[in-house]
Amino acid sequence: MDSRRNSSSLSTISKTSMNGVLKGSENENDTDANVTVSTIVNESNDQNQQRQTFLDAFRGFVKGISIEPMVFVKYMTDRIYVEVQHNLKLERFCTQSLNYTDEECLLMDDGNHTDMQVEAQQLDTSFGIYETMAYTIVPLFVVLFAGSWSDRYGRKIPLCSTVLGYIMYMAVYFLVALFPSCPLQVLLVGEFLKGLGGGPMMYLMAVYSFLADRTTTGDRLYRMAIANAIWHLGAPAGVLLGALIFDKG
C-alpha cells in the first residue's frame, strides 16, 4: 500500500512539474512574441516619423520659396543676352568697323580668317571698357544710399527697379539687332539705362537683404546657400538658350 501511495504521489508531482514547465515555456513564448511585435511596431513608428519629418521639412521649404525662381530666371536671362550680345557685336564690328561683307563675316569662325577674328575681338574688348563704365558709374553712387533706403521702405522697389533697368537695356539691344545699320554705340545708352536701375550691384544687395528679412537665424544660412546655388544653375541654361537663339536668329 505504501509503495502504491508513493508511486501515485510521484506521478502527481511529475505531472505538476511538467504542467509548470509547459506553462513556463508558453509564458516565455508569449513574452518573446510580445517583444517581437513591440519591436516591429516601434520600428514602423520610427520610419513613419522619419517620413513625416522629411515631408514636413519639404513642405516648409516649398512654402518658404519666395525669390529663388526670380534669381534663377534673372541669371539665365543674363547669360542668354551675354551669349547673343558677344556674337552680335563681333558680327557688327566686322561689317561696320572693319568693312567686310556679310558673307566674309559669316566665315570669321571657320579657322581660316583668324586676322579678321582678332581685329573684331580687339574692337569688342575696347568697346567693353566703355560699356562697363556706362553701367557702373550710376550704381556706384546709388548703392551707397539704396541699402538704408530699402531698410525703411522695403526691398521690392530696388528689385523692381533693377529688373526695369534690364528690360530697358534689352529694348535698346533689340532695336540694334533689328536694324543692321544701327551703330553699336547705341548700346551704351542701354548700358546706362541698365545702370540707372541699379545694375547687378543693387540687385544682389536687394536679393540678400530680402532673404535676410524673410528668414530666421536658424534657416538663413541654408536659404542663402540654396539661392546662390540656384543663381549659378541658371548659367548653363542661359548659355544653351542663348546659343540656340543666336543660331536661329
C-alpha positions in Angstrom: 0.0 0.0 0.0 2.8 2.4 0.9 4.6 1.7 -2.4 1.4 2.4 -4.4 0.8 5.6 -2.5 4.4 6.7 -3.1 4.2 5.9 -6.8 0.9 7.8 -7.0 2.5 10.8 -5.3 5.5 10.7 -7.6 3.2 10.6 -10.6 1.2 13.6 -9.4 4.4 15.6 -8.7 5.8 14.8 -12.1 2.6 15.8 -13.8 2.5 19.0 -11.8 6.1 19.8 -12.7 5.5 19.1 -16.4 2.5 21.3 -16.4 4.6 24.0 -14.8 7.3 23.6 -17.3 4.8 23.7 -20.2 3.1 26.8 -18.8 6.5 28.5 -18.2 7.6 27.8 -21.8 4.2 29.1 -23.0 4.7 32.3 -21.0 8.2 32.7 -22.4 7.0 32.2 -25.9 4.2 34.7 -25.3 6.7 37.2 -23.9 9.1 36.7 -26.9 6.2 37.2 -29.3 5.1 40.3 -27.5 8.7 41.7 -27.6 8.9 40.9 -31.3 5.6 42.6 -32.1 6.6 45.6 -30.0 9.9 45.9 -31.8 8.2 45.8 -35.2 5.7 48.4 -34.1 8.4 50.7 -32.8 10.5 50.4 -36.0 7.4 51.1 -38.1 6.6 54.2 -35.9 10.2 55.4 -36.3 10.0 55.0 -40.1 6.7 56.9 -40.2 8.1 59.7 -38.0 11.2 60.0 -40.3 9.0 60.2 -43.4 6.7 62.7 -41.7 9.7 64.8 -40.7 11.1 64.7 -44.2 7.6 65.7 -45.6 7.3 68.5 -43.1 10.7 69.8 -44.0 9.9 69.6 -47.7 6.6 71.3 -47.3 8.3 74.0 -45.2 10.9 74.5 -47.9 8.3 74.8 -50.7 6.2 77.2 -48.6 9.3 79.3 -48.0 10.2 79.7 -51.7 9.9 83.4 -52.5 12.6 85.0 -54.5 14.6 81.9 -55.7 12.7 81.4 -59.0 13.3 85.1 -59.8 17.0 84.6 -59.1 17.2 81.6 -61.5 15.4 83.4 -64.3 17.4 86.6 -63.8 20.8 84.8 -64.1 19.5 82.7 -67.0 18.5 85.7 -69.0 21.8 87.4 -68.2 23.7 84.5 -69.8 21.3 84.5 -72.7 21.9 88.1 -73.7 25.6 87.9 -72.9 25.9 85.0 -75.3 23.9 86.7 -78.0 25.5 90.1 -77.4 29.0 88.8 -77.8 28.3 87.1 -81.2 26.3 90.0 -82.5 28.9 92.6 -81.5 31.7 90.7 -83.3 29.5 90.4 -86.4 28.7 94.2 -86.4 32.3 95.2 -85.7 33.2 93.0 -88.7 30.7 94.7 -91.0 30.6 98.2 -89.7 34.1 99.0 -88.4 36.3 96.6 -90.5 34.1 97.0 -93.6 34.0 93.3 -94.5 31.0 91.9 -96.3 28.3 89.9 -94.6 29.5 86.7 -96.4 33.0 87.3 -95.3 32.0 87.9 -91.7 30.0 84.7 -91.6 33.2 82.8 -92.3 35.0 84.5 -89.4 34.9 81.5 -87.1 35.9 78.9 -89.7 39.5 78.9 -88.6 40.8 80.4 -91.9 40.2 84.0 -91.1 42.0 84.5 -87.8 43.2 88.0 -88.7 39.6 89.2 -89.1 38.5 87.5 -85.9 41.4 89.0 -83.9 40.6 92.5 -85.2 36.9 92.2 -84.3 37.8 90.8 -80.8 40.1 93.7 -80.2 37.4 96.2 -81.0 35.0 94.3 -78.8 37.4 94.4 -75.9 37.9 98.2 -76.2 34.1 98.7 -76.5 33.6 96.6 -73.4 35.5 99.1 -71.3 33.0 101.8 -72.2 30.1 99.5 -71.6 31.4 98.8 -68.1 31.8 102.4 -67.3 28.3 103.2 -68.6 26.5 100.8 -66.4 28.7 101.0 -63.2 29.0 104.8 -62.7 25.4 105.3 -61.5 25.2 102.2 -59.3 28.4 103.2 -57.5 26.6 106.1 -56.1 23.0 104.7 -55.9 24.0 101.6 -53.9 25.5 103.8 -51.2 22.0 105.0 -50.3 19.9 102.2 -51.5 20.7 99.9 -48.5 19.4 102.3 -45.8 16.6 103.5 -48.1 15.4 99.9 -48.6 15.6 99.2 -44.8 12.9 101.8 -44.4 10.7 101.3 -47.5 11.3 97.7 -48.3 13.2 95.6 -50.8 10.6 95.3 -53.6 11.3 98.7 -55.2 15.1 98.1 -55.6 14.4 94.7 -57.0 11.8 96.0 -59.5 14.0 99.0 -60.5 16.9 96.7 -61.4 14.6 94.5 -63.4 13.2 97.5 -65.2 16.7 98.7 -66.0 17.5 95.4 -67.6 14.2 95.5 -69.6 15.1 98.9 -71.0 18.6 97.6 -71.9 17.0 94.7 -73.7 14.7 97.0 -75.6 17.7 99.0 -76.8 19.6 95.9 -77.7 16.6 94.5 -79.6 16.5 97.7 -81.7 20.2 97.4 -82.5 19.8 93.8 -83.5 16.7 94.5 -85.6 18.3 97.3 -87.7 21.7 96.2 -89.0 22.7 99.8 -89.9 22.2 101.0 -86.3 25.7 101.8 -84.8 26.8 99.7 -81.9 27.5 102.9 -79.8 23.7 103.0 -79.2 24.2 100.0 -76.9 26.0 102.4 -74.5 22.6 104.1 -73.9 21.1 100.8 -73.0 24.0 100.1 -70.6 23.4 103.5 -68.9 19.7 102.7 -68.5 20.6 99.3 -67.0 22.9 101.1 -64.5 20.2 103.7 -63.8 18.0 101.0 -62.5 20.7 99.9 -60.1 22.5 97.3 -62.0 23.8 94.0 -60.7 25.3 95.6 -57.5 21.9 96.8 -56.2 20.2 93.6 -57.4 22.5 91.4 -55.3 22.1 93.8 -52.3 18.3 93.6 -52.6 18.2 89.8 -53.0 20.3 89.0 -50.0 18.6 91.7 -47.9 15.2 90.3 -48.9 16.3 86.8 -47.8 17.6 88.1 -44.5 14.3 89.7 -43.8 12.3 86.6 -44.7 14.4 84.0 -42.8 15.3 83.2 -39.2 18.7 82.8 -37.8 18.3 79.0 -37.9 17.5 78.7 -41.7 19.1 81.8 -43.1 22.4 80.1 -44.0 21.0 77.3 -46.0 18.4 79.5 -47.7 21.1 81.8 -48.9 23.2 78.9 -50.0 20.2 77.5 -52.0 19.6 80.9 -53.6 23.3 81.1 -54.5 23.2 77.6 -56.0 20.0 78.4 -58.0 21.7 81.6 -59.2 24.5 79.7 -60.7 22.3 76.9 -62.1 20.8 79.5 -64.4 24.1 80.0 -66.2 24.3 76.8 -68.2 20.7 77.0 -69.1 21.2 80.6 -70.3 24.3 79.7 -72.4 22.4 76.9 -74.1 19.3 79.0 -74.9 21.5 82.0 -76.0 23.4 79.8 -78.5 20.1 78.4 -79.8 18.6 81.8 -80.2 21.6 83.2 -82.0 21.7 80.2 -84.4 18.0 80.5 -85.1 18.1 84.3 -85.4 
